[in-house]
Every structure is written in C-alpha cells, then in structure tokens.
Amino acid sequence: MHMQIPISGSSFTLDAAGVAGFFGGDETLSAMATVHLYRGRRWLGWYNSPGSYTVAKRYGQLANSRLWDGLFPGPNPEPAEAFGLDGKPGPRYVASLSGTDMATGHLAYLTVQRSKELTCKRVEGTASTETLPATVTVIHVGDVTYKDQVEMMSTNHALLATIPITISVATCVSCAVVGDWLGFSLILLGIISSGVSCLVIGTARLHLQAPKTVTPGVPPGDGLLLTFRDVVVLKGSEKDVNAITKGQFSLDMRGGPEYRNVGLCSLLLLAQFMLQLLLIPQATLFGQVMFLSSLAASWIYNSFLSSLESEKIQGDLFYKALRVEDESIQKYCLHNRRSQAVFACSILSDGIETEEDFDAERILSLFVPNKTRVWNLWRAKVAGQLKSASPNKSFLATEQEKEGCI
C-alpha cells in the first residue's frame, strides 16, 4: 500500500523535457573540467546533473574511431585541450642571451594572465613624457621538478558536492516512497550517468611536460614574454624557464588513443537525455517537481564550480610545480614604454659576467623598434650606460649627442 501522491488530482502536466537535456550545459561542462584540478572530485559526481546532451556532444568527440566519429561528429581533440588545459596561444618569447625568438603556448599564457592579477609597485622617477602606463613583472623561476603528477587543489570545494548529492538522493527516494517509479528511475539514471562519467574522466592524471635536459654549457634561460603593454621578465636556468616557454599540461587518460570508455559514458549521457525527453512528461506532477528540484540543486553547484575560474586554478597549480614563491614575483609600474624598456633591460643585464654575453640594443629594439637617427642614438646611449660599471648612470643625451642627431 502506497502513500497518496501529493497534488495527484491536478490536471496540470509540467513538461520538463527541454530543461533536462539543454539547461545548464555550459555550467556542467565547466564543472566537469575541474575533475582533474581538485583532489577527490572524481568521486563526487553522483548527482542528477543537467545539460547531459551538451556534455555528451562535447566529450564524445574525445572517442576516436569511425563508430564514435559517426555518433559524435567533429574534431578529435587531445584530452588536455578538451578539458581546457591546453590550446590557448601564448605571447612571443625572446631570450636575452641565447637569441631564441619563438611563439609560446598555454602555460606562458597562464603566466601572463597571472601577472595581470598582481599588485603593482610604482617605480619612482620623473618621466620626460607621460603616455600609456606600462608594467614589468619579474619572475624568478625555481628548480622545477617534474613529478609523476601535478599536485591538485584541496578537497574543500569538491566536498560541497555532498549538497546536490544529498538532494538528488532525497528526491529519488521521495519518488519511490509515493510510488512514482518513473520519476524515481529517471532521477536515478541521472545520478548514475553523471557519477560514472565523472569517475571515468577523473581517472586521467595531470602532468607537466617540458624538455627536461638541455645541452651542457647553454646560457641561462633569461628572457621576455612580450604583450602589447605588459612584459614578463623570466629569470632562471634554461631547464626551468623551458617549463613556461616550451612546456604544456597533458592528461594521461586510460584507453587512448580511442578512448572507448569516454565514448561509452557520452553514449550513456545521450541515452539519459533521450529517455528524459520521452518519459519525464509521463511522470506525475510530484515526480516532475522532484526531478526539477534535483536539477536545480545540481545547476547551482555546477555554477559555483564555474565561477572559480579554471584558468586561475591552473595558474596556481602551475606555479606550485614551478616552485615559484610569492616573494619570487614582483610587478612594477612605469611611466611609459621607454621606461619599461630600460627597466626590463636592466633586470636582464643584472648578473651578466661579460658585455659580449648581452646585446642590450637588441633587447631595447623589441620595445622601441624605430630605426630613425634619434632612436638609434637613444638605444646606443642606454646600452652604453647599462654596460657601464659606474653606479651613477645617466640616460639623458648630452648637448653634443643631440647636435649629432640634427
């Protein structure tokens, strides 16, 4: 004998079919991308999550075979790119000693983004002209140790998943108590499909890959990451700086390169969407309300995870791997582009044993590339002063030098 179903006498039918498959898809994708960033997150996906269709279509593209390409058409990205851990182009990198000039990738992009969040220290001085302000961030890279796995964040945020898990289980049990087995089955299907997908995807291990060995005798890897207004100065050995300029995150996911398990999870999510599309309108109004309640709780949790800014978390994990402490990073504000050029060049020239090792004029031309007589004189003047052993350096042109430019 079952309890009387609440509001069973109502003739109103709540059609939640469209909400079940499409609502909250972007938030669910962002939440799923945190599986590899938080410790224990893979075990806490057992709740009826919305957006199953969107998630199935996105991560189904990881599965790489004719069968899976037919079910989930589109490009087959690498796991790290699919979860937003790779793929962003970085700034131009110019080494001050080795002459390297190259484009960088995702980790250099994270480095620049992290530098924008720092508080500036204003460099005292009087500028001859005031234009757009510029910044220089100096990073002293520590001794990078390439461990088997990148250290993950704590379980604090992941443990909040117990809230949507509890609500999903409670709504599922409520449907069973009143005998709405259709609502019970669909909520349970959502819990299982989300939990299994999170568990399978979370088996991947996050690694930091970069050239670990360098040619003996190579100079330090000091150099510049150049953007339009901001510049990041990297100081450290070639091996350590390579982690930023040539490194990348990689996900060691089981079952590659076909990733059949991920394809099966996406197929389960797609089946969940189809069943919910067809059967939710057939459940009682109470079952539909319980179903929507579980979705709403899960959507709120997924939205919270989305708000944590995945790139910032990646930057924190990356800096831990680089062994960069807070005191190893300093950001300075300067009056204009010329001041920025002189300041960055002086940082790079610090500690250089011989003048021949450092081409100051080449570095200055990266900031001020003009080839006029005036700017040629300015670069030569600044380069000469930087190489000078005198503690009292002057970057102002003499009257004789000014006359030579006329």
N, C-alpha and C positions, 0 to 999 in steps of 0.2 A: 504494500500500500504506500503510495507516494503522497507527499505533501501537495496541497493545492498550489498550482503555479500562480505566482503573483501576476496581476494585470492580464490574466489569460482571457478575460472577457472582452478585451479591446479588439476592435476590428482593424486597428491601425497596424500596418506592417512596415517596419523600418528596414529599408534596403541599404545595407552597408557594403554591398559588393564592390563598388568602385573605391570606397575608402580602404578596404582591406588590402588591395593589391598595389595601389598607387600612392596613397597618402603616406608622407614621411619617408619616401625612398631616399632622398638626398641625406637626410639626417642618419638614416640607418647605414648608408654607405660610409659616412664619416665615422660613425661609431664602430663599424666593423674594422676600419683601418687602424683603430687603436689596439687591436688584439695583440699586435707584436710590440707594443710600446709599454704596456702595463703588466706587471707580474701578476699572474693568476687570472688575467682577463679571459683567457680561453675557456676557463671552467665555469664562467658566469654568464653564459648566453642563453640560459634556459628560461626564456620568457617569450610571449606571443608578440613578436616584433612586426611592425607594419612595413610596407614597401617591399614585399617579397619579390614582386615582379621586377622591380628596378635592380635589386641586388642580384637576382638570378641572371639577368641580361648582362650586367657588368662583369661579374666574376666568372660567369660561364665562358667568357672569352679566353680565360686562362687555359682551359682544357684545349689541347692541341691535337686534333685528329680530324679526319673527314666527317665522322659522325658528329662530333661536338661542334665543328665549324658550321655544319648544317643546322644544328639546333640553336646555336648562339653565334650568328654571323658577325664578322668584324675582325679587326686586327687581334693578334695573339701577343699581348704584352708580356714582358717578364714580370714575375711576381712583385719585385720591388717597385716597378713602375705602376702596376695595377693598384697597389695599396698606397700610392703617393709618396713612396720612399726614394724615388728617383724620377728623372725626367725633366727637372727644371734646369734651364741653361744658366750657367754662372757667368761672372764677369771676366774680362780679359785679365790675364796674369802675366806680369813682366818681371823676370828675375833680375836683380841688380848686379849679380856677379857672373852667372853662367851664360847670360844672354838669352835665356828661354823666353819666348813670347808665344802664348797659347791661350785658347779658349778653355774654360773650366766647366764643371758640371754642378750637380745638385748640392754637394757638400760645400763648395765655395759660395753657392747661392745662399745656403743656410748661414754661412759665416757672415756674409754681408747683411742679411736680414737681422741677425743677432746684434750686429754692431749698431744698427739703427735704433735699437731699444736702449742703448746705454746713455747715461747722463754725461753731457759734455763738460769738459774743463776748458774755460776760456783762456787762451794764450794772451798774456799781457803784451801790449805794444801799440804803437801808433802807426796806422796804415796810411800810406800816401793817397790811396783811393779806397773808397768803400763800394764794393759790388755785392754780389750774392755771397753770403757766408758759406764757408766750406769746412769740412771736418776731416780729421785724420784719426783713424783707430789703429792703435799699435797692439799687436798680439804676439806674445812670446810663447811659441808652441813648445810644450814639454816633450818628454821622451815617450813617444807613442808606443804602446804595447798592443799588438794585435791579438786580442784574446779570441777564444773559440766563439764567444757570443757577446754582442754589445749588451752592457748592463741595462736592465729595464727599470722603469719607474716603479714606485712603491704601489702597494695594493689599495691605497686609501680610496681613490676614485672608483676603482673596479668593484670594491665591496658595496658601493651604493647600488649595484645591480641586484642586491637582495630585495630591494623595494619592488621593482617591476616583476621579479621572480615570484615574490610572495603574492602580489596582486593577481598575476596570471594563474597561479595555482589555486588561489581562493575563488576566482571567478569560475575556473574549471570545475572545482568541487561543488560550487553553488549550483551549477547547471546539472550536475549529477544528482544532487540532493532533491531537486524538484523534478527530476526525470526528463530533462531536456537533453537527450543523449546526442542530438545533432550539434547543439551548441557546445556540449562537453567535448565531442570528438574534434570539432574544428579548432577550439582553443588548444586542446592537447596536441593536435597536429602542428599548430603554430609554435608551441613550446619546443616540440621535438625537432622540427626542421631548423629553427633558429639555433638551438643548443648544439645540434650535430654539426651544423655549418661552422659555428664559432669554434668548436672543438677541432675540427679537421683543419680549418685555415690556421688556427693558432699553433699547430704543430711546427710551423716554419720557424726557423731560428734566424735572428737578425745578426748579420756580420758586417764588419768594416773591412773593405778590401782596398788595398793600395800597394804600389811597389814597395816591398819590404827591404830590399837590398839595393844599394847604389854602388857605383864604381868607386873604388878606393881613390882618395885624393880629390874628390869633387869639392867645390867650394860650398859654403852654407847655402841654404835654400831661401835666403832673404829675398823679398820681392814685394810687389804691389798688386793688389786686386783693385782694378780701376772701374769706377762707375762715373756717372755724369757729374755728380757733385761730391760724393763721398769716396774716400780712399782708405783701404785697409792695408797696413804695413805688416807683413809677416816676418817674424824673426825666429830662426831655428835651423836645425840641420836639414839637409836635403831629404833625408828619410822621413822626418817628422812633417815637414811642410808638404811633402807629396800626399799626405793623407787628405789635405784640403784641396790641393790643386789637381790631383790625379785620382783621388780616392772615390769610393762610392759605397752606398749601402747595398747589401744583397740579402735576399731571403732564401735560405736553404730549405726549400719546401719538398716534401716527400712526393714521389711518384712522377718526377719530371723526366722528360720534357712533356709528356702527355697530360699529366695532372688529372688523371681519371677520377680521383676522389673528389676533387673540386667540381668536376663536371657533374658527378652524381649528386653532390649537395645542391648545385644550381638546379638540377632536374627536380629534386625534392621541393625546392622553393617554388619552382614553376608549377608543380603539381598542387602545392598548397594554395597558390593563387587561383588556379582553375577550380579547385573544389570549393574554396570560399566564394568565388564568383557565382557558382551554381547553387550552393546549398545554404548559405547564410540567410537569404530571403525566406527559406523554408523553415527556419528555426522559429521558436516562439519569440514574442517581443522581449520577454525576460532574457532569453538566451542571447538575443541580438544586443541588448543593453550590456550584458556581461562581456560579450565579445568586444564591443567598442570600449568598454572600461579598461580591459586588458591592453588594447591597442593604445589608448590614451596614456596610460602609465608608462608603457614602453617608449612611446614617442617622446615623452618628457625626458626620460633618462637618456635616450639617444641624442636629443637636442642638447642636453647638458654635456655629453661627451664631445659633441661637435663644437661646442663653444670653447673647448680647452685649447684650440689652435694646435693642430697636429704638427705644423712646422716648428712652432716654438718648442714643443716636446722633443722633436727630432734634434733641434739645436742643442737642447740641454743634454741629451744622451750623447750626441757627437762630442761636445766639449768635455764630457766625462771621459770619453775614450781618448781624447787628445791630451788629457791631464792638464787642461788649462784652468788655472785658478782665477778667482775674481781679480786678485792683485796683478795678474799677468796681462790684463786687458785695460787699456787706458784710451779714452776718446778725448780729442782736443778740438775746440772750435777756433777757427781762424777768420781773418777779415776778408780775404779774397783768394783767388786761385793762385796768385803768385806766392802769397804767404804759405798756402798749403803746399806748394811745390818745394819751397825752401825747407819747410819743416819736415816733410816726408823724406826729402833727400838727406837732411842732416841726421835723421834717425837711421837711415840705411847706411850712411857712411861711418857711423859710430862703431868703433872696434875694428875697422879695416886696417890691416897692417901696412900695406904699401899703396901708394897713389894709383899705381897701374891696375890694381885689382878692381877699382871702382870708377866707372865712367859717369861722372856727375852730370855732364852736359846731356848725355843720352837720356838720363832719368828726368832731367828738367824739361826736355823737349816733349816728354809724354804729357806734361801739363800745359806747356805753352809751346806749341809746335811752329809758331810763326817764324819764317825764315828771313825777316827783314833785318837790316843792319842793327837797329836798336835792340831787338830781341836777341840777336846773336851776341851783342856786347853784354846784355844782361845775363845770359846763360854763362858766358865766359867769366864774368865778374863773380857770380855766385859760386860757380865751380871752383874758381881760384881761392875764394875765401873759405870754402868748405875744406879744401885740402891744406889750408894754412894752419900752421901749428900755433899761431897767435891766439891767446884767449879772447882778445878783443876784436871780434870780426865786424867788418862794416860792409854792408851790401849796397851802399849808396855810391853812385858813379861820381868820379871826380870831374872837375871842370874840363880837364884835358880829355878825358874819355868822352864827355858829352860833345866836345867840339869835333871829335873824330867821327861822330855819327851824323854830323851836319853835311 
